[in-house]
Amino acid sequence: MSPLPWSVGADSWSLSVNLKNGRWINHATGAQGDSLIKLAAFVWRIDRWQAALRLAERLGVDPYK
């Protein structure tokens, strides 16, 4: 486990992800979302479209099919 890069202090380890419904929350910052794409965009600090493309690339999926 490693600290989240965008938060500092004792809560920097506190990220919850519900694997059943995809909701996530960073308890240190209050940021939250409801999809893997939004989480990736938040972590990588990019927009959702770029996050979707990057995830597709990492998963070996053609995003245009």
C-alpha positions as CSV (number, residue, x, y, z in Angstrom):
1,M,0.0,0.0,0.0
2,S,1.3,3.5,-0.8
3,P,0.1,6.9,0.1
4,L,-2.1,8.7,-2.4
5,P,-0.1,11.2,-4.3
6,W,-2.6,14.1,-4.0
7,S,-3.2,14.1,-0.3
8,V,-1.0,14.5,2.8
9,G,-1.2,13.7,6.4
10,A,-2.7,10.8,8.3
11,D,-5.6,10.4,6.0
12,S,-3.4,10.1,2.9
13,W,-4.0,6.3,3.0
14,S,-7.7,6.5,3.2
15,L,-9.3,5.6,-0.2
16,S,-12.4,3.4,-0.2
17,V,-13.7,1.7,-3.4
18,N,-16.9,-0.3,-3.5
19,L,-16.2,-3.1,-6.0
20,K,-19.9,-3.9,-6.3
21,N,-21.1,-0.5,-7.5
22,G,-17.9,1.2,-8.5
23,R,-18.3,4.1,-6.1
24,W,-15.1,5.5,-4.5
25,I,-14.2,8.2,-2.1
26,N,-10.9,9.8,-1.0
27,H,-11.5,10.5,2.7
28,A,-8.6,13.0,2.9
29,T,-10.0,15.3,0.2
30,G,-13.6,14.4,0.0
31,A,-13.3,13.7,-3.7
32,Q,-15.6,10.9,-4.9
33,G,-17.1,9.3,-7.9
34,D,-19.0,6.4,-9.3
35,S,-16.8,4.8,-11.9
36,L,-13.4,3.4,-12.6
37,I,-12.9,6.1,-15.3
38,K,-13.6,8.9,-12.9
39,L,-11.2,7.3,-10.4
40,A,-8.5,7.0,-13.0
41,A,-9.0,10.6,-14.1
42,F,-8.7,11.8,-10.5
43,V,-5.6,9.7,-9.8
44,W,-3.9,10.6,-13.0
45,R,-5.1,14.2,-13.0
46,I,-6.5,14.1,-16.5
47,D,-9.9,14.4,-18.0
48,R,-12.3,11.5,-18.2
49,W,-11.9,11.0,-22.0
50,Q,-8.1,10.7,-21.6
51,A,-8.6,8.4,-18.6
52,A,-10.9,6.1,-20.6
53,L,-8.3,5.9,-23.4
54,R,-5.5,5.2,-21.0
55,L,-7.5,2.5,-19.2
56,A,-8.4,0.9,-22.5
57,E,-4.7,0.9,-23.6
58,R,-3.7,-0.7,-20.3
59,L,-6.4,-3.3,-20.5
60,G,-5.6,-4.1,-24.1
61,V,-9.1,-3.0,-25.3
62,D,-9.7,-1.0,-28.5
63,P,-11.7,2.0,-27.3
64,Y,-13.1,2.6,-30.8
65,K,-14.9,-0.7,-31.2
